[in-house]
Amino acid sequence: MDRRNIDGIDIFVNEKEKYLQLNDISDLSEAKWGVIAERYSGYDVTFCYHGTSAPVEFLAKIGAESIDDCVEMRLYSVMSFFSEAMDVSLIDETTFDEFALLHDERNPDMYWTSERIRGDFARWNIFALRNNNSISGYIMMAILQDNWLNRLCADMR
């Protein structure tokens, strides 16, 4: 996806798939939404809220509906012993197919299908929890810019 800025709002666009994503935009006004909606008419739009409250009334007013509710999770460096005490590993090319089967089965309506993730795999860091040699849960993180986490995970691969 390409990052674009419209009226001070960063958006992510996939023109080929007519997909638009807005992240953590709590002050989205009718005027600003009007500009975006007009420019990207006919696009599927996903509003993601990670570190801020969603403007529920405004989103309902424009016809958006809530399809997912997330839990914010953090792993601080002092807690990294969990990866030694539990079977947590970084998904790579050799374990991706196993992850893909589980991901697509559990998230049939998610934009980020395993095929899309595989197509832009360098952006993703996926940590899997294993029980009895199979994945029982996972955490996906998209890295939008080069930063310390991306470099750290690249070193782990």
C-alpha positions as CSV (number, residue, x, y, z in Angstrom):
1,M,0.0,0.0,0.0
2,D,1.1,3.5,-0.6
3,R,1.0,6.2,2.1
4,R,-0.6,9.5,1.1
5,N,-1.5,12.6,2.9
6,I,-4.8,14.4,2.3
7,D,-5.6,17.6,4.3
8,G,-3.1,16.5,7.0
9,I,-4.4,13.0,7.3
10,D,-2.2,10.1,6.4
11,I,-4.0,7.3,4.6
12,F,-2.9,4.1,3.0
13,V,-4.1,3.3,-0.5
14,N,-4.0,0.2,-2.7
15,E,-5.3,1.5,-6.0
16,K,-5.2,-1.8,-7.8
17,E,-7.6,-3.4,-5.2
18,K,-9.5,-0.1,-4.5
19,Y,-8.7,-0.3,-0.8
20,L,-8.2,2.6,1.6
21,Q,-7.1,2.4,5.3
22,L,-7.2,5.3,7.8
23,N,-5.4,4.7,11.2
24,D,-6.1,6.5,14.5
25,I,-7.9,9.5,12.9
26,S,-10.1,10.6,15.9
27,D,-10.6,14.2,14.6
28,L,-12.0,13.3,11.2
29,S,-14.4,16.1,10.3
30,E,-17.2,15.9,7.7
31,A,-15.2,18.3,5.5
32,K,-12.0,16.2,5.5
33,W,-14.0,13.0,5.1
34,G,-15.8,14.6,2.2
35,V,-12.5,15.2,0.4
36,I,-11.3,11.7,1.0
37,A,-14.6,10.0,0.1
38,E,-14.9,12.0,-3.2
39,R,-11.3,11.3,-4.2
40,Y,-11.6,7.5,-3.4
41,S,-15.2,7.0,-4.4
42,G,-16.0,3.2,-4.8
43,Y,-13.1,2.1,-2.6
44,D,-13.5,-0.2,0.4
45,V,-12.5,1.7,3.5
46,T,-11.1,0.4,6.8
47,F,-10.8,2.6,9.8
48,C,-8.3,1.3,12.4
49,Y,-8.0,2.6,15.9
50,H,-5.0,1.4,17.9
51,G,-4.0,4.0,20.4
52,T,-7.0,6.3,20.4
53,S,-10.8,6.1,20.8
54,A,-12.8,5.7,17.6
55,P,-15.3,8.6,16.8
56,V,-18.2,6.1,17.0
57,E,-21.0,8.6,16.3
58,F,-19.2,10.1,13.2
59,L,-18.4,6.6,11.8
60,A,-22.0,5.5,12.3
61,K,-23.2,8.7,10.6
62,I,-21.1,7.9,7.4
63,G,-22.3,4.3,7.4
64,A,-19.2,2.6,8.8
65,E,-19.9,-0.5,10.9
66,S,-17.7,-2.1,13.6
67,I,-16.5,-5.5,12.5
68,D,-13.6,-6.1,14.9
69,D,-12.6,-5.1,18.3
70,C,-8.9,-5.5,19.3
71,V,-6.9,-5.8,22.4
72,E,-3.7,-3.8,22.7
73,M,-0.8,-6.0,23.7
74,R,2.8,-5.0,24.5
75,L,6.0,-7.0,25.0
76,Y,8.6,-5.1,26.9
77,S,12.2,-6.2,26.7
78,V,12.2,-7.1,30.4
79,M,9.4,-9.6,29.6
80,S,11.3,-11.3,26.8
81,F,11.9,-14.4,29.0
82,F,8.5,-15.5,27.8
83,S,9.9,-16.5,24.5
84,E,12.4,-18.8,26.3
85,A,9.8,-20.2,28.7
86,M,7.1,-20.7,26.0
87,D,7.4,-21.9,22.5
88,V,7.2,-18.6,20.7
89,S,8.9,-18.1,17.3
90,L,9.0,-15.7,14.5
91,I,7.2,-16.9,11.4
92,D,9.5,-17.1,8.4
93,E,9.4,-18.4,4.9
94,T,9.7,-22.0,6.1
95,T,6.8,-21.8,8.5
96,F,4.6,-19.3,6.6
97,D,2.3,-22.0,5.0
98,E,1.3,-23.3,8.4
99,F,0.5,-19.8,9.6
100,A,-1.4,-19.0,6.4
101,L,-3.8,-21.9,6.8
102,L,-4.7,-20.9,10.4
103,H,-4.8,-17.2,9.6
104,D,-7.2,-17.5,6.6
105,E,-9.4,-20.0,8.4
106,R,-9.8,-17.8,11.4
107,N,-10.0,-14.5,9.6
108,P,-12.0,-15.1,6.4
109,D,-13.2,-11.4,6.0
110,M,-9.9,-9.7,6.9
111,Y,-8.3,-7.5,4.2
112,W,-4.8,-8.8,5.1
113,T,-5.2,-12.3,3.8
114,S,-2.2,-14.6,3.9
115,E,-1.7,-14.0,0.2
116,R,-1.4,-10.2,0.7
117,I,0.9,-10.7,3.7
118,R,3.1,-13.1,1.7
119,G,3.2,-10.5,-1.1
120,D,4.6,-7.8,1.3
121,F,6.2,-10.1,3.8
122,A,9.1,-7.8,4.6
123,R,6.7,-5.4,6.3
124,W,5.3,-8.1,8.6
125,N,6.6,-9.6,11.8
126,I,4.4,-12.5,13.0
127,F,5.1,-14.3,16.3
128,A,3.5,-17.7,16.8
129,L,2.8,-19.5,20.0
130,R,3.0,-23.3,19.6
131,N,1.5,-26.1,21.6
132,N,2.1,-29.7,20.6
133,N,4.1,-28.6,17.5
134,S,1.2,-26.6,16.0
135,I,0.4,-22.9,16.1
136,S,-2.2,-22.1,18.8
137,G,-2.0,-18.3,18.5
138,Y,-0.1,-15.5,16.9
139,I,0.5,-11.8,16.9
140,M,1.0,-9.9,13.7
141,M,2.7,-6.5,13.5
142,A,3.0,-4.4,10.3
143,I,6.1,-2.3,10.2
144,L,5.3,0.7,8.0
145,Q,8.8,2.3,8.2
146,D,12.3,1.1,8.9
147,N,12.7,1.2,12.7
148,W,14.4,-0.7,15.5
149,L,11.8,-3.5,15.6
150,N,12.1,-4.2,11.9
151,R,15.9,-4.4,12.2
152,L,15.6,-6.6,15.3
153,C,13.2,-9.0,13.6
154,A,15.4,-9.1,10.5
155,D,18.3,-10.2,12.7
156,M,16.1,-13.0,14.1
157,R,15.3,-14.4,10.7
